[in-house]
């Protein structure tokens, strides 16, 4: 910096020094950058300072911090695609731009309108990129009077140097904010608390969610019914930059075909029979948040055509309307169908599939995640439903564990949740036993393979297995003590153990 110092005035060097000290100690992004802009406007003869920051999708910048007479209303209008206007050009090229007179500049947009009523022939405009590791992450812009910007090369060099000080602070704050969100969502009650499990397939899903969250990429979530596709979609939203915006979910298979377009895009008054007033659709209600289209494979072909346009151009009209609206919402979709087969059957558009399938994310079935994940989910649901029902269920016996881990769970996590809710409701004490589980689980674990016993015989068999297993566990595998607990002879318990193929030795403590 020593070679550049000669170009700066003493006042500019003093500002740079104070900004560097301030940013080294600051922790809050917006407060710190507001101080920087206030200093420019108060001490450097500049006005209407604005800092824009890159949006999560990386293809545009929007005004984030302002000073010197720029209100929040003006800020909300200042959003620029890469290459759009002067700010967008600086963001796209990474090169600073100086306009001696904003009135005569061809590409100057003044989108905010904050300079209306001012003499543009007397206003000079500076815009410099905020660069991090060779890539623009935002811009810094200010106005000066044409007279005071006579030494514009010095002013430009000063602003470029200031942006160099700001860039690492901005990047650090954004990373810290993302880490804070991630840690908060991993706490009880956070979004990650709903995605329970430690298996390799689930850890891979969690890693992909972290990569996807801050992007605006369209994601197609696939998986069987009940695996938690909605939980994954909500987690992507809550970890992303648009988490403060709405998360709007719609089940495409649960809405009648005649109403689905109105639900998604809204309708105007009189658009169809019964449309007595204008209705705002999901795409408008979501604003810059997330729209989650569950069961996208059930979307009618006419609605698919309109949705394709939204994904291509971000544009749509309300049903019965002519005004073209734009949406900034991120689209997430989910299905339990094979959409490629639906394309061959003519029920799903191939072009829509490829627009949705930018990043496919497959959620594994519960049976693919292993016994450990099943038991983690069981413990979670026991705690949840015990609290909801004001009960003190805190344990599940060995036979019930065997039944739960041996079952193939065609309904996945949703079926397991329902099973545990039923079991907690039926439990009389603090323990869930095998007979509290549905017959389908009991028959799966202990049903004989060659005999054809009725439901009553199966229940008797399962109940005996449950009682004997618990007695063996309480007596550390001692058959005599277990028989005494049950009030039967040792010979009888040995007969039952052999009949049901139980291994009493697994309950012994210490080496065998």
N, C-alpha and C positions, 0 to 999 in steps of 0.2 A: 504493500500500500504506500510505501515511502515515495515511490516514483510518481504516484498520483497526487500526493499531498499538495504539491505546488499549485494544482488546479483549483483547490478549495480555499475558501475564505476561512478566517479564524472562526467565525460564527458557525460555518458548516462543519468544520472539524469538531467544534465543541458539541454540536448536535449529534454527530456520529458517535462521539465518545459516550455521551450520556445515554443514547439509545442502546449501545452495546452493553453498558452496565445494567440498564433497565431490563433488557431481554435476558441477560444472564441470571437475573434474580427472579424474573416473573414466572408464574405458573399457569395463569389463565390466558388463553389465546386472545379472546375478544377484548378483554380489558387492557392487555399489554399493547395490542396493535392500535387500539383507540388512543392510547397515550402517544404512540409514535405519530399518528396523523394529527393529533391536537398540537403536538410540538411543531410539526411542519407548518401548520396554519397560523400558529401564534408567533413563531420566531423566524420562519424562512420566507415570509411574504407569499405564501401559497394559500389556495382556497379550494373548497369542495374536494377534499382528499377522499379517495375511495380505494379500498383494497378488495379485489375479487379473489376467490379461491376456487380451485378446480372442483367440479362436481364428481361424485363417486364413479360415474361411468367414464370420466376422463375426456369427454368430447366437448365440454363447455365449462365456462366459468360464470359464477354469479357473485354479485356484490355481497360482502360479508360484514365489512366494517367501514365506517365513514366518519368524517369530521368536517368542520367548517361550513355548516349550513346545509348538510345533506340529511334529509329526514328519512325515517324508515319507509315511508310511502314511496320515496324515490328509489330506495335500495331494492325494493321488491320487484321493480320493473327492469332492473339491470341484470340481465342474463344473456350471455352471448355464446353462440356456437363457435367452434374454432374457425377463424377466418372471417367472422361476422363483425363488421364495423372495425373501428380502430382497436378497441380492447381485444376483440376476437383475433385480429391479425397479430397483435403482439403476443397473445397466448399461443397462437399456432406457430409463429416463426421464432419466438424467443428473442426478437430484436426490438429495442426501444423505438418509439416514434415521437417526434416533436412536431406540433402544428403551430405555426406562428399566429394564425388566425382561424378559429374554429368555424367562422362563418363561411370561409371559402373552401373548406376541406370537403372533398367529394364523398368520402366514405364515413364522415363523422355523423353518427346516428342521433346522439343526445336522446337515447331511448327513455331515460328517466324524465326528461322535460324540465330538469331543474335549472336550465340556463335560459329558459324562455323569458323574454323581457330584458335580457342583458344584451349589451352591444357585443356581438360575436366578433366584430372587427378589432376589438381591443382585448380579446381574450386569447391567450396562448394555452395550449394543452400539452401536457407531458404524460406519457404512459410507458412504464418500464416493466419487464417481466420479473417475476419472482422465480428464480431458478433453483432447482435442487438436483445435483448430480447430472447436469446437462439437460434436464427436462423442466419445462415451465409448469409450476403448480399454482400459479395465480398471477395477478398483475397489481401494480400500484400506479395510480393516476392522480394528477393534481392540475389545477388551473393557476395561471399567473396572468397579470396584466401584460400586455405586449411591451410596455415600457420597461417593466421590471425584469422581463425575460430577455433583455438585450444580450446578456451573456449566457445564452441558452445552452451552449456546450458545457459550461461549468455546472449549470443547474442539472443538466441531464446526467453528467458524470456523478454528481452528488446523489441523485435519486437512484442511479444504478448501484452505487456503493451502499446506499441505505437498504435497497432490496436484497443485497448480498447478506447483510446482517439479519434481515428478517427471515430469509428462507429456511435456515436450519431450525430456527425457533418454531416456525409454522409446522415443519415436518415433524419435529419432536412432539409438539402438542397433539397433532393429529394421531400419531402412533400411540401416545399415552392415553388419549381418549378411547381409541379402539381397544387397547388392553384393559382399560377400566371397565368398558362395557362387557368385554368377554369374561372378566373375573366376576362382575356382578351377576351375569346371567348363569354362572356356574353355582351360585349360592342357592340354598333352598328357596323355592318359589320362583327362581329364574327360569329362563327358557330352556337351558341345558338340563335343568332338573326334571323336565318332562321326557327327555331323551335318555332313558335309563339303561345302563349296560356298560360292560367293559370288554366285550368280545372284539376281535379284530375287525369284523365287518362293520360294527357300530363305530369303532374308532376311526375307520376310514371315512364313514359318513360325516362324522364330526369335523374331520380335517377338511373335507370338501366344502362343508358349510362355511367354515371360516374363510376359505378362499373366495367363495361366491358372495359373501354377505355384502361387501362394500362395492361390488360391481353392480351394473344395471342389466346384466345379461339375463335373457329369458331362460328359465329353467323348466324342464319337464321332469316331474317326479313320478317314478313308476314303482309299482310294487303291488302285492296282493292286498285285498281288503283287510283293513284292521292293522296294518303294519305301522301306522303312524305318519302317513304322508302329510297330513295336516299339521302335525307337530313340527315336521321338518320345514314346511313352508313358513310357519310362524317364527321359527328360530332364525331362518334366513333374514326375515324382516327385522326382528328385534336386534340382531347383531349388525345390521347394515346402517348406513348413514341416514336413511329415511325412516329410522325407527320412531321418530317423533311424529311422523305422518300416519294417517289411518292405515290399518290392515283390514281389508274388506274381503270376506270369503263368500263364495257362492257355489252351491252344489248344482252343477248343470243338469244332473239327472233328476233333481227333486222339483224342478220348476216346469210347469206345462209348456209345451213347445210354443203355444200362442203367446206366452208371456215372457219368454226368456230374453228376447231382444229388448223389450221394454225394461227388463231388470238390468241388463248390461249397459244399454246406451241411453235409457230414459225415453220419454215420449212427450209430445206436445199436447196441449188441450185439444180434444176433438180428433186425435189421430186415429181412434177406433172407438167402437161402441163401449161406453163405460169410462172413457178417458175424459173425466170431467175437469181435470186440471193438469198442469204441467208436472211431470215427474222427473226428478234428477236420478240418473242411472248410476250404477256402481262405478263406472270409469270416472265420472265427475266427482262422486263422493270420496273417492280414494285420493284425490288431489295429486300430490307428488309421492304418495305412499305406495302400497302394494295391493294388487288385485290377485287373489288366489282363486283360480278356476278349478274346483275339484270335479272329478269325473268328466273331464273334458271330452272323453270319447262319446258321451251322450249328447253333445251339443248338436242341434239340428244344422243341416247343410246351409240354410239361409243365414243363420247366425255365424257359421264358420266363415262365410264370405266377408261379412262385415268385420269380424275379428281379425281376419287376415290384413285388411286395410289398416286397422289400428296398429298392428305389429310392424307393418311396412312404413307407414307415414305418420303414425301417432295421431291420426285424424278420424273423426266420425261425426255423424249427425244423429240427433234424437229421432226416434220413430215419428214420422209425420212432420218433421222439421226440415228446414233448408239451410239453417246456419251451421257452418262447419266449425266444430269444436276440436281443440287439441287436448291431449292428455299427457301428463308427465309421469303417470303411474307405471311402476314395474309390474310385469305380468309373470306370475308363476302358475303353472298348470300341473295337474296330477291325474293319473288314470291307473286303473287296475286291468285295463284291456291291452291287447297287442294292437297298437294303432296301425302297424304295417299290414296286419291282416284286415283291419277295417278299411284301409285304402284299397286293397284288392277287392273287397266286397262292395266298394262304392259308397260307404257310409261315412268316410272321412277324407277330407281334401289332402292330397299329397303336399301341396305348397304350404298349407297351414302346418302340417306336421313338421316340415323342415324349418319353418319359422319358429315353432315352439321348441324343437329339439336342438336348440343351440348348445345347451349343456344338459345332457341326460343325467339324472341322479336316481339310481335304483336303491330302494330301501329293502334290506333283506327280510325274509320271512322269519318269524320267531324260531322256528325249528332249525334254522341255519345259524342261529346265534349261540347255541349251546346252553347247557343246564345252568351255568353260573348266571347268565343274563335272566333266565326264567326266574331263578330264586331272588335275584335283586328286584325284579319287578313284583314278585309276590310280596316281599317285605314292604316295598313301597305302597302297594295297594292295601295291605293289611293296616298299615299306619294311617293311610288316608281314610279308609272306611270306618276304622275304629273311632277316629276323631269325629267323623260325621255322624256316627250313630251313638256317640257317647258310651262306647264300650271299651273294655280293657283287654282286647285280644292282642297277645304279643308273641305267640308261638304257634308253630305248626308241627304236628307229629311226623315221625319217620314214614309211616305208610302213606300219609297224604303227600309228603315230599316225593316219594317214589312215584305216586300216581301222576303228580304234576309234571315231573321231569320225563316220564315215559310217554306222555301224551303227545300227539303230533300237531296239535294246535292249528287246525285249518282256518280258524277265525283270527289267529295271531294275537297281538297285544290286546285288542278290543275284547276278544273272547276270554282271555285270561283275566282281564279287569272285571268282567261280568261274573266269572266263576268265583273270584275272591270276594266280590261284594255279596254274593249269595252265601258264601261260607261264613263271613263275618256276621251276617244277619242271623244265620242258624246257630252259631256257636253259643253255648250256654255259659261257658267259663272263659278262661284266658287262652284256651288251646283250640286250634282248628284240627279236627280229626278227619280221617278219610271218609266217614259217612256224611260229612258236611259238604262233600264235593258232589257234583252231578253224577248220575249213573254212568254216563258215557266215559268219564275218567276212571271210575271204579272198574268197569268192565274191561277197559283197555289194559289196566295193569295186571289184574289177577284172573281174568276170564280164562277158563281152560281151553286148550286148543282143539281137543278131540272130543270133548263131551259137549252135549247140547243141554246145558242146565237153564232153567228158567230164571227170571229176574230175582225171584225170592231166594233161590239157592245161591245166586251170585252175591247177593247182599249179605247172607249169612256167612259165606266164605270170607268175604272182604272184612266183615266185622271181626271174625275170629283172628284173621291175620293181623288186623290193627291192634287188637287187645294183646296178642302174644308178643308182637314186636315191641310195643310200649313196655310190657313187663320185662322183656329181655333187656331193653335199654336201661330201665330203672335199676335192674339187678346186675348190670355190667356183664351180661351174657351168661350168668349163672342160672342154669335150667332149674335146679332145685328151688332156688329163691324165687324165680319167676313163677313156677308152679304154685308155690306157697302164696304169692301175691294174688294169683287168680283163683285160689281155692280149689285147685285140681291136683291130681297126682303127678309125680315126675314122669311116670310112664305115659300118661295121657299127653303131657306137653311135648314129650319126645316124639310121640306118634304124629301130633299136629305139625311139629317142626319139619319132620320128614315128609309129610303129606304135601305141605305147601312149599317145600324147598327153601326154607328160611335158613340163613347162615347165622347161627347164634354167636359164632366167634367174632364177628365184626363189631359186637358191642363190648368185647372185653377191653379193659384198660390196660395199658402197658404192653410189652412185647408178647407175642403169641407163644 
